[in-house]
Amino acid sequence: MRDYSGGVTVPVAVICLIAASCGLIFGYDVGVTGGVTQMESFLKKFFPEVLRGVRSAKRDAYCKYDNQVLTAFTSSLYIASTVSSLMASRVTRKVGRQGIMLIGGVLFLVGSIINAAAVHVAMLIIGRILLGFGVGFTTQAAPLYLAETSPARWRGAFTTAYHVFLCAGTVAANVVNYFTNRIPEWGWRVSLGAAAVPALIIVVGALLVPDTPSSLVLRGKQEEARASLQRIRGPDADVDSEFKDIVCAAEEARRHDEGALKRLRSKAYRPYTVIMVAIPAFFDFTGFLVVFIFSPVLFRTVGFTSDRALLGSIIINTVGLFAAVVSSSVVDRYGRRFLFIAGGVSMLLCHVAVSWIMAEHLGKDGIMARKYAEGVLALLCIYNFSLGMSWGPLKWIVWGEINPLDVRSVAQGITLSVTYIISFVQSQVFITLLCHLKYSIFLFYAAWLVLMTVFVAGFLPETKGVPLEAMRAVFARHWYWKRYIKNAPVGVADQEVHQAIN
């Protein structure tokens, strides 16, 4: 396995941090939505019938927020994100990773302004759609930008930074919600409008960073690409070998530019196709929506006041942020598979425990003894720590690193579309499922965690430390996928691959 020259330089650290900050807008939106939808001032203006149900002592505790229009406020973002992620793969080929991040930041900025100024539900939905396009564009570009720019040895740590910023955005939104909840009538406007702050960070940051060498080569700008690579790797680094591999991969990609979808359906690309669909699909069934979006609603369900529900969200998402930071320091030491499996088992146990507590100690009136409600909070903290150490950051790493360059943009678009479609369905029906399944909703997620942990153990090869241009060799030596991939890249020996991933 080639060990390219160059390490962690100041330029690579700065531009990777700017790219990773794209996670701020996604994280802020995810965090702010759940808090705003349980604010009484917001419900009073747009969803008075839901507010009446919340205040009613006769309404089942599990069903107080069951309203399809209210959930459409949350889920509409994911429909727009699905469309934009499919568009982004083609747009990226024209304007590059850096350009698509800039477009996404501008769209998110406009959407946040419309939401803050909303006077009826239609304006809310329009704003959410623009936010969704912004999220779709930035999440398509940022993980690829990080994977293509960071040194192979530290790719996991740098790509994990996207999830760290996502968690930071979520915590920031929770804190904003906690204080704006105390502002009568218009506090929700501050929460929604504050999304403009991370959007501005993305817009300014995208104007300051160069495009990735791979993206520049794909667009025929080889001199700029080499200069960019030299600047990233350091002035004394020998980039000839790495640049040659990037050019070869780009030439191969251009030769097959119009056939990416066809190749992804072919037998030779089946390992990549299966994993790029399975990982996002499984992630959405870890139950992350419970924590990231609906935790304030869940805490209200078990009897917390509005302020305590928002405070609980701050606590569990701060734990998740801490876990993401820890994960960035260990992911390239222990590898992807170990963290996936350990995190899956831990989350599974937490879901089962929360289900038992709610089954035994939550009545229809929504009254739960304080010690049990705090037990639910503690278990969700453990759950979010496990998620932040494993599936949370690792999904971005795996998405960005496994696909060959000739299908990378298209594959990323498909991957994101899968996760956004499932997120849309889940965010639209979660409150209804909570109403009908009650505590069993957590057993539903536990069952999925069993399945996804088995899948990772059997079918996900270890990819830590493997250069992107040699990723095919890892699949070529996997016990199952080797039947589809017969030939590893020239010059990549099994022994060298083994040394890179162990």
ZISUL-V518702 format. One record per residue. N is the residue number from 1. RES is the residue in one small letter. PSI is psi in degrees with one decimal (NA if undefined). D_FIRST is the distance of its C-alpha to the first C-alpha in Angstrom with 2 decimals. Layout:
n->(N,N)
res->(RES,RES)
psi->(PSI,PSI)
d_first->(D_FIRST,D_FIRST)
This chain:
n->(1,2,3,4,5,6,7,8,9,10,11,12,13,14,15,16,17,18,19,20,21,22,23,24,25,26,27,28,29,30,31,32,33,34,35,36,37,38,39,40,41,42,43,44,45,46,47,48,49,50,51,52,53,54,55,56,57,58,59,60,61,62,63,64,65,66,67,68,69,70,71,72,73,74,75,76,77,78,79,80,81,82,83,84,85,86,87,88,89,90,91,92,93,94,95,96,97,98,99,100,101,102,103,104,105,106,107,108,109,110,111,112,113,114,115,116,117,118,119,120,121,122,123,124,125,126,127,128,129,130,131,132,133,134,135,136,137,138,139,140,141,142,143,144,145,146,147,148,149,150,151,152,153,154,155,156,157,158,159,160,161,162,163,164,165,166,167,168,169,170,171,172,173,174,175,176,177,178,179,180,181,182,183,184,185,186,187,188,189,190,191,192,193,194,195,196,197,198,199,200,201,202,203,204,205,206,207,208,209,210,211,212,213,214,215,216,217,218,219,220,221,222,223,224,225,226,227,228,229,230,231,232,233,234,235,236,237,238,239,240,241,242,243,244,245,246,247,248,249,250,251,252,253,254,255,256,257,258,259,260,261,262,263,264,265,266,267,268,269,270,271,272,273,274,275,276,277,278,279,280,281,282,283,284,285,286,287,288,289,290,291,292,293,294,295,296,297,298,299,300,301,302,303,304,305,306,307,308,309,310,311,312,313,314,315,316,317,318,319,320,321,322,323,324,325,326,327,328,329,330,331,332,333,334,335,336,337,338,339,340,341,342,343,344,345,346,347,348,349,350,351,352,353,354,355,356,357,358,359,360,361,362,363,364,365,366,367,368,369,370,371,372,373,374,375,376,377,378,379,380,381,382,383,384,385,386,387,388,389,390,391,392,393,394,395,396,397,398,399,400,401,402,403,404,405,406,407,408,409,410,411,412,413,414,415,416,417,418,419,420,421,422,423,424,425,426,427,428,429,430,431,432,433,434,435,436,437,438,439,440,441,442,443,444,445,446,447,448,449,450,451,452,453,454,455,456,457,458,459,460,461,462,463,464,465,466,467,468,469,470,471,472,473,474,475,476,477,478,479,480,481,482,483,484,485,486,487,488,489,490,491,492,493,494,495,496,497,498,499,500,501,502)
res->(m,r,d,y,s,g,g,v,t,v,p,v,a,v,i,c,l,i,a,a,s,c,g,l,i,f,g,y,d,v,g,v,t,g,g,v,t,q,m,e,s,f,l,k,k,f,f,p,e,v,l,r,g,v,r,s,a,k,r,d,a,y,c,k,y,d,n,q,v,l,t,a,f,t,s,s,l,y,i,a,s,t,v,s,s,l,m,a,s,r,v,t,r,k,v,g,r,q,g,i,m,l,i,g,g,v,l,f,l,v,g,s,i,i,n,a,a,a,v,h,v,a,m,l,i,i,g,r,i,l,l,g,f,g,v,g,f,t,t,q,a,a,p,l,y,l,a,e,t,s,p,a,r,w,r,g,a,f,t,t,a,y,h,v,f,l,c,a,g,t,v,a,a,n,v,v,n,y,f,t,n,r,i,p,e,w,g,w,r,v,s,l,g,a,a,a,v,p,a,l,i,i,v,v,g,a,l,l,v,p,d,t,p,s,s,l,v,l,r,g,k,q,e,e,a,r,a,s,l,q,r,i,r,g,p,d,a,d,v,d,s,e,f,k,d,i,v,c,a,a,e,e,a,r,r,h,d,e,g,a,l,k,r,l,r,s,k,a,y,r,p,y,t,v,i,m,v,a,i,p,a,f,f,d,f,t,g,f,l,v,v,f,i,f,s,p,v,l,f,r,t,v,g,f,t,s,d,r,a,l,l,g,s,i,i,i,n,t,v,g,l,f,a,a,v,v,s,s,s,v,v,d,r,y,g,r,r,f,l,f,i,a,g,g,v,s,m,l,l,c,h,v,a,v,s,w,i,m,a,e,h,l,g,k,d,g,i,m,a,r,k,y,a,e,g,v,l,a,l,l,c,i,y,n,f,s,l,g,m,s,w,g,p,l,k,w,i,v,w,g,e,i,n,p,l,d,v,r,s,v,a,q,g,i,t,l,s,v,t,y,i,i,s,f,v,q,s,q,v,f,i,t,l,l,c,h,l,k,y,s,i,f,l,f,y,a,a,w,l,v,l,m,t,v,f,v,a,g,f,l,p,e,t,k,g,v,p,l,e,a,m,r,a,v,f,a,r,h,w,y,w,k,r,y,i,k,n,a,p,v,g,v,a,d,q,e,v,h,q,a,i,n)
psi->(126.5,136.0,93.9,148.4,156.5,142.4,-146.9,103.2,167.2,-45.9,-43.9,-36.1,-43.7,-48.9,-31.7,-37.3,-38.8,-43.5,-41.5,-26.7,-9.8,-26.0,-20.3,-44.6,-38.9,-46.0,-41.8,-43.9,-44.3,-42.6,-37.1,-30.9,-50.5,-35.9,-43.5,-39.0,-6.5,3.8,130.7,-33.8,-37.6,-46.8,-38.3,-38.6,-40.6,-29.1,64.0,-29.5,-33.5,-41.4,-39.1,-38.5,-37.7,-39.3,-12.7,130.3,-16.8,-16.6,133.9,135.1,-33.9,-14.5,7.8,-27.7,18.0,93.9,121.1,-33.2,-39.2,-44.6,-26.1,-30.3,-40.0,-48.3,-21.5,-29.8,-38.2,-28.8,-47.5,-38.6,-35.7,-48.4,-46.4,-34.0,-33.0,-39.2,-35.8,-32.8,-37.2,-40.4,-36.9,-37.1,-24.4,-41.8,-7.5,171.5,-42.9,-41.1,-39.8,-31.3,-39.8,-45.8,-44.0,-41.1,-40.8,-44.2,-40.9,-38.0,-47.0,-42.6,-38.7,-35.8,-42.7,-42.8,-41.2,-29.6,4.6,138.4,-8.3,169.9,-36.1,-40.8,-38.2,-46.0,-41.7,-44.9,-41.2,-37.3,-42.8,-39.8,-40.8,-40.8,-40.4,-44.3,-43.3,-43.7,-46.5,-36.9,-20.1,-37.5,-42.6,-49.9,-37.6,-40.3,-46.1,-43.4,-37.5,-16.3,-37.1,149.1,145.5,-39.2,-27.3,17.3,-39.4,-44.2,-44.4,-41.1,-32.3,-25.6,-30.3,-44.6,-33.4,-45.6,-35.6,-45.8,-38.6,-39.6,-38.5,-44.9,-43.3,-41.9,-40.9,-41.9,-44.4,-45.4,-39.7,-41.4,-37.9,-20.5,-21.2,-4.9,113.6,145.1,-50.3,14.2,-35.7,-30.2,-38.5,-44.1,-48.1,-38.4,-27.8,-13.5,-18.3,-25.4,-55.5,-29.7,-41.9,-37.0,-42.6,-45.2,-49.5,-44.1,-41.3,-27.8,-17.9,-21.2,151.2,167.8,165.8,151.9,-41.9,-44.4,-39.5,-41.9,-41.8,-30.3,16.1,18.6,68.6,-38.6,-43.8,-38.3,-44.9,-41.8,-39.4,-44.3,-41.5,-41.1,-38.3,-44.1,-16.9,148.4,-24.8,-1.2,142.4,106.0,6.8,-48.7,-47.3,-42.7,-38.0,-42.7,-37.9,-43.5,-43.0,-43.9,-38.4,-39.8,-40.6,-39.8,-41.1,-35.7,-26.4,26.3,-40.0,-3.9,22.9,-46.2,-40.1,-40.7,-37.3,-23.0,-9.0,163.0,-39.5,-25.6,6.4,-40.1,-43.9,-41.9,-45.4,-46.8,-38.0,-19.3,-41.0,-44.2,-50.2,-36.0,-46.0,-41.6,-41.6,-15.4,15.2,-14.8,18.2,-27.1,-30.8,-40.4,-48.9,-34.7,-48.4,10.5,-39.5,-40.0,-41.0,-42.9,-35.1,-35.3,-39.1,9.3,4.7,149.9,169.8,-47.3,-42.5,-33.5,-43.7,-37.6,-39.5,-39.5,-38.9,-43.4,-51.9,-33.0,-25.3,-39.4,-42.7,-38.9,-44.4,-42.8,-39.3,-38.4,-43.9,-42.8,-38.9,-23.7,-12.9,-13.0,-32.2,-0.9,-49.3,-14.0,171.9,-45.5,-46.7,-45.6,-39.2,-50.0,-46.9,-43.1,-39.5,-43.6,-43.5,-44.7,-37.9,-48.3,-37.4,-42.1,-43.7,-42.6,-43.1,-41.1,-42.8,-44.5,-45.4,-34.3,-37.9,-25.3,4.3,116.3,172.1,-22.4,-1.5,15.0,124.6,137.6,143.2,-40.6,-33.0,-37.5,-40.2,-29.2,-40.0,-43.5,-44.7,-42.2,-38.2,-29.6,-44.7,-42.5,-48.1,-30.8,-44.3,-41.9,-43.1,-22.7,-18.7,-96.9,-33.0,-62.4,-31.4,-29.2,-38.0,-37.2,-50.8,-43.3,-42.3,-18.4,-20.3,-27.4,140.2,154.4,-33.9,-16.8,7.6,-47.2,-44.7,-43.1,-40.6,-39.2,-42.5,-43.7,-47.8,-36.5,-41.0,-48.6,-35.1,-36.9,-46.2,-38.4,-38.7,-49.6,-45.7,-44.2,-27.9,-32.4,-6.0,-48.0,-37.5,-41.3,-40.9,-38.5,-40.6,-40.9,-21.6,-131.0,-20.9,-13.6,-32.6,-30.5,-32.5,-47.9,-34.2,-40.4,-40.7,-36.3,-33.6,-48.1,-45.9,-31.1,-39.5,-41.5,-47.7,-44.2,-35.6,-28.1,-4.5,112.7,156.4,132.0,9.5,136.0,4.7,122.8,145.6,-37.9,-13.2,11.8,-30.1,-33.5,-33.3,-41.8,-31.1,-19.1,5.5,143.7,-31.5,-46.7,-15.9,-20.3,-19.8,-30.3,106.4,-34.0,125.8,164.2,150.1,132.9,-0.2,110.0,154.5,-40.6,-38.3,-40.2,-42.4,-41.2,-32.8,-31.0,6.7,NA)
d_first->(0.00,3.76,6.34,9.24,12.62,15.34,16.40,19.30,22.00,25.53,25.17,22.17,24.05,27.27,26.16,24.13,27.26,29.43,27.39,27.32,31.09,31.48,31.50,34.84,36.82,35.62,36.17,39.55,40.76,39.79,41.50,44.58,45.47,46.22,48.30,50.29,51.18,53.01,54.83,58.52,59.08,56.43,57.78,61.34,60.68,58.54,58.83,62.21,62.40,59.25,60.78,63.93,61.93,60.12,63.49,65.13,65.69,66.06,62.59,60.09,57.64,54.66,56.05,57.19,54.49,54.38,54.95,53.02,53.74,52.51,49.23,48.96,48.82,45.56,44.10,44.90,41.95,39.53,41.18,40.74,37.12,36.49,38.02,36.30,32.79,33.35,34.76,32.03,29.30,31.44,32.78,29.33,28.59,31.75,31.76,28.16,26.88,29.08,32.12,31.99,31.81,34.91,36.78,36.06,37.35,40.53,41.28,40.89,43.21,45.88,45.66,46.19,49.28,50.77,50.28,51.94,54.88,55.26,58.85,58.29,55.68,54.87,53.72,51.52,49.84,49.41,47.82,45.51,44.45,43.53,41.63,39.78,38.79,37.55,35.49,34.09,32.98,31.43,29.58,28.12,26.86,26.06,23.19,21.45,22.27,20.75,17.49,17.15,18.29,16.90,13.81,11.02,11.92,15.51,15.56,17.49,20.03,20.68,21.06,23.28,25.50,26.80,28.19,29.56,31.51,32.61,34.05,35.61,37.28,38.63,40.06,41.60,43.24,44.60,46.13,47.65,49.10,50.58,52.60,53.46,54.76,57.65,58.59,61.21,61.09,58.23,55.59,53.35,53.43,51.92,49.11,48.26,48.80,46.61,43.60,44.18,42.83,39.16,39.52,40.62,37.67,35.32,37.40,37.53,33.88,32.77,34.92,33.16,29.43,27.68,25.96,22.17,20.43,19.39,23.02,24.47,22.59,23.75,27.24,27.11,27.02,24.28,25.97,26.39,22.80,21.51,24.17,23.27,19.58,20.80,23.35,21.02,18.39,21.25,23.32,21.60,17.97,16.34,15.47,15.47,11.84,11.78,15.30,14.71,12.26,14.94,17.67,16.30,15.94,19.40,20.96,19.96,21.41,24.58,25.15,25.36,26.89,29.98,28.58,26.34,28.79,29.26,25.57,25.32,28.15,26.56,25.19,21.64,21.48,23.48,20.88,20.37,24.15,25.14,23.04,23.97,27.59,27.63,26.15,28.69,31.46,30.94,30.70,34.10,35.54,34.55,37.86,36.52,39.42,41.78,40.39,39.30,42.24,44.97,45.04,48.22,49.88,48.85,50.28,53.47,53.62,53.70,56.41,54.89,56.76,55.14,54.28,52.98,50.84,49.20,48.83,47.16,44.61,43.94,43.35,40.93,38.89,38.75,37.32,34.70,33.86,33.50,31.20,28.94,28.70,27.89,25.26,23.43,23.16,21.97,19.87,16.57,17.91,19.33,17.34,18.92,20.43,22.44,23.98,24.81,26.60,28.35,29.54,30.77,32.85,34.36,35.34,36.84,39.09,40.19,41.25,43.29,44.96,45.90,47.31,49.45,50.82,51.78,53.31,55.43,56.38,56.45,59.73,60.50,62.08,58.74,59.93,57.54,58.25,56.50,54.59,53.07,52.23,50.48,48.71,47.33,46.17,44.46,42.69,41.48,40.13,38.15,37.03,35.89,34.05,32.16,31.51,30.38,27.87,26.44,27.26,28.54,25.42,22.82,24.21,23.45,19.83,19.22,21.25,19.39,15.77,15.85,17.55,16.36,17.85,20.57,22.13,21.08,24.50,26.54,24.65,25.14,28.79,29.26,27.64,29.95,32.89,32.50,32.55,35.41,37.50,37.25,37.93,40.95,42.35,41.85,43.31,46.21,47.07,45.96,49.37,51.12,49.00,49.77,53.42,53.48,50.94,51.70,49.77,48.17,45.84,43.69,43.68,42.49,39.38,38.97,38.88,36.10,34.06,34.37,33.04,30.07,29.02,29.14,27.07,24.25,24.38,24.20,22.31,19.92,16.37,14.72,12.54,12.52,9.80,7.76,7.89,10.84,9.88,7.39,10.05,11.68,9.45,10.77,14.20,13.95,13.88,16.46,19.87,21.75,19.69,18.23,21.72,21.28,17.77,17.75,14.91,11.21,9.93,10.16,7.56,5.36,6.98,8.81,8.60,4.96,5.97,9.13,8.35,7.24,10.43,12.75)
